[in-house]
Amino acid sequence: MNLGIIGFGNIGKLIYENLINTEFNKNNKIFISNKNNPKGITNTYLSKNNTEIAKKCDIIIICVKTPQLLDVLKEIKPNLNKNKQIIHTCAGIDFKDINKIYDGPISCVIPSIASSVVKNRKQNGISILYHCRNVDKNSRKIIENIFSKFSYVKNVDNFKDLKLMTITTSCMPAFIAQLTGFLSKELSKYSNINIEEFNELLYETIQSTINILNSDTLNEKEIIEKVATKKGITQKGLNYLKNEVPSVINNLINKLI
Ligand SMILES: NC(=O)c1ccc[n+]([C@@H]2O[C@H](COP(=O)([O-])OP(=O)(O)OC[C@H]3O[C@@H](n4cnc5c(N)ncnc54)[C@H](OP(=O)(O)O)[C@@H]3O)[C@@H](O)[C@H]2O)c1
């Protein structure tokens, strides 16, 4: 199978690195095209010509920015047919807009930077899969196989769910990084402990807490009960967060959907 990636930015590179890491290229060929010549690729066919990729490949993953998607589809359309499977990774665009330009088999896969290659972990992060009606069972299976080699896949069947899951899995790494960054910066203002040290403490605590929540050891309520004693500082913090955070989260969601 020939697989092409059009657009070698954050997501094109992420998918490429995972394909290499999972040895997809042992039995298949990978082709890449990007507007400008990308760095850091060896032994892979590289081009600036999207049409060439469309001609050569059975699966074409378009990873350009969302406003550029329709132009790329228009450009490669003369070389597409119903046997070629298009995947795009663009958040915020539904099939009804895409189908005005291209009505062949197309799927949306929203990957996550959480799926970056990490030593000793096979699957990281979640890829959301959303197929247009004309994508057959076999193609759905092939796409699921590719992405489940390096991430956990979740299927959705409507655009609203896709948007909500995109917030949860694809935007979230940035939100988490910013929140831990804020916390460490503010904490460091009160002591000689520097931001990096606070970051280390936070990452380990968050990871360990998530491990507990992900196992059957303790649920959310049990953790809270075990940590917070009446009138203690955790309870003070919980009371404060309970008052302030729901409206912040609600506003955030409303900004994004
Ligand atoms: N970043 C994330 O965490 C994330 C997660 C899920 C989904 N997404 C979605 O994935 C898409 C890509 O995001 P990204 O963060 O990877 O963006 P990005 O880093 O800006 O990458 C876009 C790439 O597309 C290339 N490009 C632009 N026009 C092109 C064209 N006509 N033909 C070929 N290549 C072209 C750009 O090349 P040049 O640099 O040479 O201009 C760039 O390398 C977006 O639609 C985004 O919504 C992103």
The ligand as an SDF file (V2000), in Angstrom:
LIG
                    3D

 48 52  0  0  0  0  0  0  0  0999 V2000
   -1.7010   20.5730   16.1980 N   0  0  0  0  0  0  0  0  0  0  0  0
   -2.5730   19.7490   16.7950 C   0  0  0  0  0  0  0  0  0  0  0  0
   -2.4260   19.3660   17.9730 O   0  0  0  0  0  0  0  0  0  0  0  0
   -3.7530   19.2150   16.0180 C   0  0  0  0  0  0  0  0  0  0  0  0
   -4.5030   18.1640   16.5540 C   0  0  0  0  0  0  0  0  0  0  0  0
   -5.5750   17.6330   15.8170 C   0  0  0  0  0  0  0  0  0  0  0  0
   -5.8810   18.1760   14.5790 C   0  0  0  0  0  0  0  0  0  0  0  0
   -5.1580   19.2100   14.0830 N   0  0  0  0  0  0  0  0  0  0  0  0
   -5.5010   19.7240   12.7510 C   0  0  0  0  0  0  0  0  0  0  0  0
   -4.5030   19.2670   11.8390 O   0  0  0  0  0  0  0  0  0  0  0  0
   -4.2720   20.2630   10.8290 C   0  0  0  0  0  0  0  0  0  0  0  0
   -2.7960   20.5610   10.7740 C   0  0  0  0  0  0  0  0  0  0  0  0
   -2.3800   21.1330   12.0070 O   0  0  0  0  0  0  0  0  0  0  0  0
   -0.8350   21.3580   12.3120 P   0  0  0  0  0  0  0  0  0  0  0  0
   -0.7570   21.7910   13.7270 O   0  0  0  0  0  0  0  0  0  0  0  0
   -0.0270   20.1770   11.8540 O   0  0  0  0  0  0  0  0  0  0  0  0
   -0.5240   22.6170   11.3320 O   0  0  0  0  0  0  0  0  0  0  0  0
    0.8960   23.0820   10.8110 P   0  0  0  0  0  0  0  0  0  0  0  0
    1.9630   22.7070   11.7810 O   0  0  0  0  0  0  0  0  0  0  0  0
    0.7670   24.5200   10.4160 O   0  0  0  0  0  0  0  0  0  0  0  0
    1.1250   22.2170    9.4930 O   0  0  0  0  0  0  0  0  0  0  0  0
    0.5210   22.4710    8.2880 C   0  0  0  0  0  0  0  0  0  0  0  0
    1.5020   22.0340    7.1970 C   0  0  0  0  0  0  0  0  0  0  0  0
    0.8300   22.1070    5.9470 O   0  0  0  0  0  0  0  0  0  0  0  0
    1.7710   22.5880    4.9910 C   0  0  0  0  0  0  0  0  0  0  0  0
    1.0180   23.1530    3.8620 N   0  0  0  0  0  0  0  0  0  0  0  0
    0.2890   24.2920    3.8150 C   0  0  0  0  0  0  0  0  0  0  0  0
   -0.3130   24.4190    2.6110 N   0  0  0  0  0  0  0  0  0  0  0  0
    0.0540   23.3360    1.8930 C   0  0  0  0  0  0  0  0  0  0  0  0
   -0.2360   22.8970    0.5820 C   0  0  0  0  0  0  0  0  0  0  0  0
   -1.0280   23.5950   -0.2270 N   0  0  0  0  0  0  0  0  0  0  0  0
    0.2980   21.7420    0.1770 N   0  0  0  0  0  0  0  0  0  0  0  0
    1.1140   21.0130    0.9850 C   0  0  0  0  0  0  0  0  0  0  0  0
    1.4350   21.3820    2.2370 N   0  0  0  0  0  0  0  0  0  0  0  0
    0.9090   22.5290    2.6810 C   0  0  0  0  0  0  0  0  0  0  0  0
    2.5840   23.6080    5.7410 C   0  0  0  0  0  0  0  0  0  0  0  0
    3.8080   23.7900    5.0560 O   0  0  0  0  0  0  0  0  0  0  0  0
    4.7000   25.1040    5.2720 P   0  0  0  0  0  0  0  0  0  0  0  0
    5.1030   25.1200    6.6950 O   0  0  0  0  0  0  0  0  0  0  0  0
    5.8320   24.9020    4.3240 O   0  0  0  0  0  0  0  0  0  0  0  0
    3.8150   26.2890    4.9040 O   0  0  0  0  0  0  0  0  0  0  0  0
    2.7520   22.9240    7.0950 C   0  0  0  0  0  0  0  0  0  0  0  0
    3.8870   22.1050    7.1350 O   0  0  0  0  0  0  0  0  0  0  0  0
   -5.1390   21.4750   11.2140 C   0  0  0  0  0  0  0  0  0  0  0  0
   -6.2780   21.5060   10.4030 O   0  0  0  0  0  0  0  0  0  0  0  0
   -5.5360   21.2430   12.6560 C   0  0  0  0  0  0  0  0  0  0  0  0
   -6.8620   21.7070   12.9250 O   0  0  0  0  0  0  0  0  0  0  0  0
   -4.0890   19.7260   14.7610 C   0  0  0  0  0  0  0  0  0  0  0  0
  1  2  1  0
  2  3  2  0
  2  4  1  0
  4  5  1  0
  4 48  2  0
  5  6  2  0
  6  7  1  0
  7  8  2  0
  8  9  1  0
  8 48  1  0
  9 10  1  0
  9 46  1  0
 10 11  1  0
 11 12  1  0
 11 44  1  0
 12 13  1  0
 13 14  1  0
 14 15  2  0
 14 16  1  0
 14 17  1  0
 17 18  1  0
 18 19  2  0
 18 20  1  0
 18 21  1  0
 21 22  1  0
 22 23  1  0
 23 24  1  0
 23 42  1  0
 24 25  1  0
 25 26  1  0
 25 36  1  0
 26 27  1  0
 26 35  1  0
 27 28  2  0
 28 29  1  0
 29 30  1  0
 29 35  2  0
 30 31  1  0
 30 32  2  0
 32 33  1  0
 33 34  2  0
 34 35  1  0
 36 37  1  0
 36 42  1  0
 37 38  1  0
 38 39  2  0
 38 40  1  0
 38 41  1  0
 42 43  1  0
 44 45  1  0
 44 46  1  0
 46 47  1  0
M  CHG  2   8   1  16  -1
M  END
$$$$
